[in-house]
């Protein structure tokens, strides 16, 4: 794996976990949805917690009910996997498929202003959470609010150009 400056606008798609076996396989914590979308990416970058970003190639991927494992080119044993640590797997933004109508990448929603339908500013999206039932906006304003991301019910409008999300959510909740 060669050192590289990495992608210009990096997007984290997974993080390395513990080694799987002795032949260079590693468990992944995958952030793509659905999870098997990770199979779209072969040429990626590894961004370690310390050190240089490196170009990498995923040779093999296994998506099972127990999780996702990967085998990287030139990583042929457990020791080599351990040396990678908990590196993030990143790709350039241009490697992502375009979002469909009324679809959004989480990273694009972070930083958007959240406004109640009555005009009251509730704050800014700090992060999103996956709860199983629905995604949740974590909005930081005068206090933290958790607002379910339910289009046409709670989420009235998302204007990505204005970086603004209009909601119908009790401001006192």
Backbone bond lengths (Angstrom), bond angles and torsions (degrees), N, CA, C in turn:
res aa  C-N    CA-C-N  psi(-1)  N-CA   C-N-CA  omega(-1)  CA-C   N-CA-C  phi
1 X - - - 1.454 - - 1.521 108.64 -
2 X 1.301 115.81 128.69 1.458 121.09 -176.45 1.521 110.58 -93.24
3 X 1.344 115.24 147.72 1.464 119.31 174.45 1.515 108.30 -69.89
4 X 1.315 116.14 148.61 1.452 121.18 -176.56 1.509 108.97 -153.09
5 X 1.315 115.56 158.91 1.461 119.35 175.27 1.528 109.79 -71.09
6 X 1.309 117.05 -18.98 1.446 121.03 -179.69 1.515 111.00 85.49
7 X 1.323 116.23 177.78 1.459 120.00 -179.07 1.529 110.86 -70.18
8 X 1.333 115.50 153.72 1.466 121.40 -178.24 1.522 111.01 -66.58
9 X 1.312 117.67 -45.04 1.468 122.31 -178.67 1.528 107.65 -121.75
10 X 1.356 117.49 80.60 1.458 120.00 -171.36 1.529 113.68 -70.74
11 X 1.336 113.87 142.06 1.454 122.34 175.42 1.521 106.78 -124.36
12 X 1.322 117.16 125.77 1.461 121.40 179.30 1.524 108.02 -78.93
13 X 1.338 116.51 122.31 1.460 120.27 178.86 1.531 112.55 -108.10
14 X 1.332 116.62 -15.37 1.466 120.03 179.82 1.517 109.45 -167.81
15 X 1.319 115.58 169.29 1.465 121.73 174.59 1.518 107.84 -136.21
16 X 1.325 114.73 139.67 1.464 119.82 178.66 1.519 110.07 -69.34
17 X 1.316 114.45 143.66 1.460 121.34 176.24 1.519 109.63 -114.56
18 X 1.305 116.04 -142.61 1.463 120.99 -178.08 1.530 110.42 -80.32
19 X 1.322 116.56 157.74 1.469 119.57 177.22 1.527 110.76 -61.85
20 X 1.326 115.29 153.01 1.461 122.24 176.21 1.520 107.01 -122.79
21 X 1.302 116.78 103.71 1.452 121.34 -178.95 1.520 112.17 79.93
22 X 1.338 115.00 -161.59 1.472 120.19 -175.01 1.533 113.16 -117.00
23 X 1.335 118.16 3.33 1.459 120.94 -173.57 1.524 113.75 -107.36
24 X 1.343 117.79 24.95 1.452 120.62 173.90 1.522 115.94 92.71
25 X 1.313 118.18 10.18 1.459 121.96 177.73 1.528 109.54 -86.73
26 X 1.340 115.77 152.45 1.461 121.30 -178.61 1.533 109.37 -141.43
27 X 1.319 115.59 143.05 1.465 120.53 172.70 1.523 108.56 -73.18
28 X 1.334 116.42 145.73 1.459 121.60 177.38 1.524 110.84 -120.11
29 X 1.306 115.85 142.12 1.461 121.23 165.47 1.525 104.11 -96.21
30 X 1.312 117.27 112.80 1.459 122.45 -171.09 1.525 110.45 -100.35
31 X 1.344 115.88 136.23 1.462 121.64 -178.89 1.521 113.00 -107.94
32 X 1.343 118.70 0.14 1.454 119.99 177.05 1.525 109.01 -79.52
33 X 1.310 115.92 150.72 1.464 121.25 176.24 1.510 108.57 -132.61
34 X 1.321 117.29 128.27 1.447 126.49 -7.79 1.528 110.46 -63.36
35 X 1.313 115.11 160.97 1.464 120.75 -173.47 1.525 111.98 -56.04
36 X 1.331 117.85 -37.73 1.461 118.26 -176.57 1.524 113.35 -70.16
37 X 1.334 118.64 -3.50 1.471 120.47 171.59 1.524 111.92 -62.83
38 X 1.325 117.02 -17.96 1.468 120.39 177.11 1.532 110.33 -58.65
39 X 1.320 117.58 -25.43 1.464 120.61 -177.98 1.529 112.45 -68.14
40 X 1.327 118.84 -11.79 1.474 122.18 177.66 1.527 112.38 -70.48
41 X 1.316 116.80 -20.47 1.463 120.64 -170.47 1.521 110.72 -110.67
42 X 1.314 116.21 123.34 1.464 121.68 176.02 1.523 110.22 -115.28
43 X 1.336 116.28 -47.26 1.463 120.83 178.53 1.520 107.86 -90.90
44 X 1.322 114.80 109.93 1.465 121.89 -173.02 1.526 108.78 -132.92
45 X 1.310 115.32 -178.03 1.462 121.35 174.37 1.519 108.13 -124.29
46 X 1.315 115.91 143.35 1.463 121.66 173.41 1.515 107.89 -102.01
47 X 1.320 115.82 124.61 1.471 121.35 179.85 1.525 107.36 -114.34
48 X 1.348 116.42 98.35 1.467 119.68 -178.62 1.526 111.19 -71.62
49 X 1.328 115.54 163.83 1.465 120.01 177.43 1.520 110.19 -63.36
50 X 1.313 116.86 -31.84 1.462 122.43 175.45 1.519 107.15 -136.63
51 X 1.308 116.39 140.33 1.454 119.36 178.04 1.511 112.30 109.69
52 X 1.323 114.50 -173.04 1.457 122.53 -173.14 1.526 112.33 -86.59
53 X 1.314 115.55 147.75 1.458 122.41 171.83 1.525 107.72 -69.18
54 X 1.330 116.36 138.89 1.461 120.55 -177.52 1.525 110.46 -130.19
55 X 1.317 115.69 139.04 1.459 120.12 172.38 1.524 107.76 -67.32
56 X 1.319 116.27 144.03 1.463 120.86 -179.47 1.524 108.64 -145.52
57 X 1.294 115.29 160.29 1.474 120.76 176.48 1.521 108.64 -129.15
58 X 1.323 114.62 125.94 1.464 120.04 175.58 1.523 106.96 -81.59
59 X 1.349 115.91 114.84 1.463 121.28 -179.95 1.517 111.30 -77.87
60 X 1.335 115.09 -45.01 1.463 120.36 -176.39 1.519 109.06 -142.70
61 X 1.335 114.68 146.20 1.462 121.62 175.95 1.513 108.29 -131.50
62 X 1.304 115.85 143.63 1.455 120.64 175.10 1.526 108.48 -129.90
63 X 1.332 115.88 118.00 1.460 121.78 178.13 1.519 107.01 -108.55
64 X 1.326 116.40 114.57 1.463 122.01 -178.58 1.521 109.22 -130.02
65 X 1.326 117.50 169.51 1.467 118.92 176.01 1.536 113.26 -59.90
66 X 1.336 117.65 -22.26 1.468 121.08 179.89 1.519 112.71 -83.36
67 X 1.343 117.03 -15.53 1.455 120.00 -179.27 1.514 111.72 143.20
68 X 1.320 115.19 -167.60 1.461 122.08 -176.72 1.521 108.62 -118.71
69 X 1.326 115.60 132.24 1.460 121.23 173.85 1.519 108.23 -122.77
70 X 1.326 115.64 153.08 1.462 121.08 -178.81 1.519 110.25 -138.10
71 X 1.312 114.10 153.43 1.470 122.73 174.21 1.522 106.68 -124.45
72 X 1.338 116.65 119.03 1.459 122.29 179.47 1.520 110.19 -92.70
73 X 1.328 116.22 146.37 1.463 121.44 174.46 1.526 108.44 -58.73
74 X 1.312 116.73 139.97 1.471 124.64 177.76 1.524 113.61 68.76
75 X 1.303 118.08 10.98 1.470 122.03 173.56 1.524 104.54 -116.22
76 X 1.344 115.81 98.42 1.452 119.45 -166.72 1.517 116.07 -113.19
77 X 1.344 117.35 0.38 1.458 117.70 177.41 1.524 110.04 -151.80
78 X 1.304 114.52 171.21 1.465 121.90 -176.52 1.536 111.84 -58.79
79 X 1.330 117.09 -39.13 1.465 121.16 -179.14 1.530 110.47 -61.79
80 X 1.327 116.90 -42.00 1.465 120.48 179.10 1.526 110.78 -63.97
81 X 1.329 117.50 -38.18 1.469 121.10 177.17 1.525 109.37 -64.89
82 X 1.312 117.16 -44.67 1.474 120.63 -179.34 1.523 111.14 -60.74
83 X 1.329 118.17 -33.88 1.462 121.60 179.44 1.532 112.11 -68.09
84 X 1.317 117.29 -22.90 1.465 120.72 177.82 1.531 112.09 -74.86
85 X 1.325 115.79 -21.85 1.467 120.04 178.83 1.520 111.60 62.68
86 X 1.316 115.69 -144.92 1.468 122.22 -177.93 1.531 110.73 -98.86
87 X 1.324 116.09 42.33 1.465 120.76 -178.45 1.524 111.33 -57.88
88 X 1.326 114.99 148.93 1.457 120.79 173.71 1.524 108.50 -88.84
89 X 1.318 115.88 146.94 1.455 121.75 172.44 1.520 106.13 -98.91
90 X 1.332 116.18 121.44 1.458 120.59 -178.27 1.525 110.23 -124.19
91 X 1.318 114.57 153.24 1.457 122.81 172.58 1.527 106.64 -131.38
92 X 1.303 116.36 164.50 1.456 120.24 174.79 1.518 110.12 -74.89
93 X 1.300 116.89 150.10 1.466 122.00 178.97 1.528 111.07 -53.66
94 X 1.336 115.91 -35.07 1.462 119.84 -178.93 1.526 113.11 -67.75
95 X 1.321 118.50 -12.87 1.459 121.82 177.42 1.526 112.22 -81.98
96 X 1.333 116.85 -14.73 1.465 120.85 -179.48 1.524 110.26 -79.60
97 X 1.321 117.03 143.55 1.460 118.45 173.78 1.529 109.12 -68.54
98 X 1.317 117.61 150.68 1.462 118.18 178.78 1.528 110.37 -64.43
99 X 1.327 115.61 145.04 1.465 120.02 176.46 1.518 108.28 -68.78
100 X 1.321 115.63 142.51 1.458 120.49 178.59 1.517 110.83 -77.05
101 X 1.322 116.02 -179.75 1.464 119.35 177.90 1.533 110.07 -60.02
102 X 1.292 115.14 132.94 1.460 122.46 -179.85 1.525 113.06 58.42
103 X 1.341 115.97 28.47 1.456 122.75 171.78 1.521 107.14 -117.55
104 X 1.336 114.88 147.93 1.457 119.47 -175.83 1.513 109.05 -142.47
105 X 1.323 114.98 143.02 1.449 119.37 169.05 1.524 107.08 -80.00
106 X 1.327 116.10 137.41 1.468 120.59 -179.38 1.515 110.68 -52.25
107 X 1.312 116.59 -45.16 1.466 119.72 -175.45 1.518 111.86 -60.05
108 X 1.355 117.42 -25.63 1.459 120.41 179.11 1.526 111.71 -78.53
109 X 1.327 117.15 -23.96 1.466 120.57 179.44 1.532 111.65 -81.09
110 X 1.337 116.44 -27.36 1.466 119.77 179.19 1.528 108.88 -62.61
111 X 1.318 115.68 130.08 1.452 121.55 -179.11 1.513 113.74 96.34
112 X 1.339 117.51 -10.75 1.464 119.92 178.19 1.525 110.14 -71.02
113 X 1.316 116.02 144.21 1.456 122.31 174.77 1.530 107.75 -76.68
114 X 1.336 116.02 138.19 1.460 121.51 178.43 1.524 107.89 -111.55
115 X 1.344 114.65 125.13 1.457 121.21 -174.95 1.518 109.15 -127.40
116 X 1.335 116.42 133.90 1.465 121.66 174.78 1.522 108.75 -68.91
117 X 1.312 117.81 155.63 1.469 122.84 179.46 1.526 112.17 -56.57
118 X 1.344 116.89 -25.06 1.473 120.16 179.42 1.529 112.44 -84.10
119 X 1.342 117.32 0.84 1.459 121.31 177.80 1.518 114.70 99.62
120 X 1.328 117.79 -9.61 1.464 120.77 -179.57 1.531 110.32 -70.08
121 X 1.321 115.98 126.05 1.461 121.11 177.52 1.527 108.47 -77.74
122 X 1.327 116.08 122.75 1.464 120.72 -178.86 1.529 112.22 -93.40
123 X 1.321 116.60 -22.98 1.455 119.62 179.47 1.515 111.14 143.29
124 X 1.324 114.86 -156.36 1.459 123.10 -176.54 1.524 108.95 -124.71
125 X 1.323 116.55 142.10 1.467 121.02 177.01 1.520 108.40 -66.72
126 X 1.338 116.28 117.39 1.465 121.96 178.43 1.521 110.97 -90.34
127 X 1.334 115.76 -37.37 1.462 121.39 179.61 1.512 108.32 -165.96
128 X 1.312 116.40 175.89 1.453 122.32 174.34 1.516 108.17 -124.91
129 X 1.330 114.91 153.79 1.471 120.72 178.32 1.522 108.22 -126.88
130 X 1.299 114.81 145.77 1.446 121.55 174.14 1.522 106.90 -100.28
131 X 1.336 116.99 123.84 1.465 119.37 -176.84 1.521 113.05 -110.61
132 X 1.310 117.14 -10.08 1.452 120.42 -175.63 1.517 110.17 102.35
133 X 1.328 116.89 -51.37 1.461 120.43 178.51 1.525 110.21 -76.07
134 X 1.315 116.85 -44.73 1.463 122.72 179.36 1.521 108.53 -163.87
135 X 1.317 115.11 163.71 1.457 119.76 175.35 1.526 108.78 -77.45
136 X 1.326 115.96 155.54 1.463 121.58 -177.01 1.524 109.19 -130.86
137 X 1.334 115.75 130.96 1.454 121.49 172.93 1.520 108.60 -81.25
138 X 1.311 117.71 130.22 1.460 122.18 172.13 1.523 104.96 -98.70
139 X 1.338 115.36 109.16 1.459 121.83 -172.91 1.519 109.05 -108.34
140 X 1.336 115.60 126.04 1.457 120.82 178.67 1.517 109.12 -107.21
141 X 1.325 115.47 120.70 1.459 122.14 176.41 1.511 107.41 -140.62
142 X 1.331 117.02 -126.22 1.462 119.65 175.29 1.523 110.05 -64.73
143 X 1.336 115.33 -19.49 1.463 123.28 173.73 1.527 107.84 -158.55
144 X 1.297 117.55 172.38 1.460 120.48 178.80 1.524 110.00 -83.43
145 X 1.332 115.53 134.61 1.460 121.51 175.88 1.518 108.62 -125.55
146 X 1.314 116.29 142.53 1.462 122.57 174.52 1.520 106.90 -107.96
147 X 1.324 116.56 114.56 1.461 121.68 -174.80 1.523 108.85 -118.85
148 X 1.338 117.75 120.00 1.468 119.49 -179.98 1.528 111.44 -63.56
149 X 1.316 115.87 137.71 1.459 120.96 178.45 1.524 107.91 -88.64
150 X 1.330 114.95 83.67 1.458 122.33 -179.15 1.529 108.66 -119.99
151 X 1.348 116.63 94.03 1.465 119.96 -178.72 1.528 111.51 -56.46
152 X 1.322 115.01 143.55 1.466 125.02 178.70 1.520 113.22 69.45
153 X 1.308 118.86 -6.02 1.458 121.83 176.61 1.531 108.60 -113.25
154 X 1.315 116.78 -64.35 1.466 122.17 178.69 1.535 109.92 -99.72
155 X 1.317 116.33 -43.16 1.462 121.39 -179.36 1.526 107.84 -87.75
156 X 1.331 116.46 109.60 1.456 120.91 -176.78 1.521 112.56 -86.88
157 X 1.342 116.58 -37.06 1.458 120.14 -177.47 1.528 109.46 -158.41
158 X 1.321 115.47 138.47 1.461 121.72 172.69 1.525 106.50 -120.59
159 X 1.321 116.05 116.48 1.456 122.18 179.05 1.526 107.10 -112.16
160 X 1.340 115.43 96.80 1.462 119.52 -176.42 1.523 111.59 -69.08
161 X 1.331 118.46 -29.72 1.468 120.17 178.19 1.523 110.75 -65.23
162 X 1.336 116.30 -41.80 1.476 120.78 179.72 1.528 111.57 -87.27
163 X 1.368 117.08 -7.11 1.476 122.50 -177.33 1.529 109.61 56.20
164 X 1.351 114.96 51.52 1.456 121.34 -174.42 1.522 110.21 -138.73
165 X 1.334 115.14 136.16 1.462 121.73 177.39 1.526 107.62 -120.77
166 X 1.327 116.14 123.74 1.467 120.96 178.11 1.525 108.12 -98.48
167 X 1.336 115.78 131.98 1.463 120.88 -175.94 1.523 111.56 -128.56
168 X 1.322 114.42 157.09 1.456 122.07 169.69 1.527 105.57 -115.87
169 X 1.320 115.18 87.37 1.454 122.39 -174.99 1.510 108.01 -143.33
170 X 1.289 118.07 133.76 1.466 121.88 -178.02 1.534 109.14 -56.19
171 X 1.344 117.03 115.49 1.468 120.02 -178.29 1.542 113.11 -62.17
172 X 1.328 117.14 -19.97 1.465 120.14 179.99 1.529 111.92 -86.70
173 X 1.316 117.01 -7.03 1.465 120.26 -176.75 1.506 110.17 -88.65
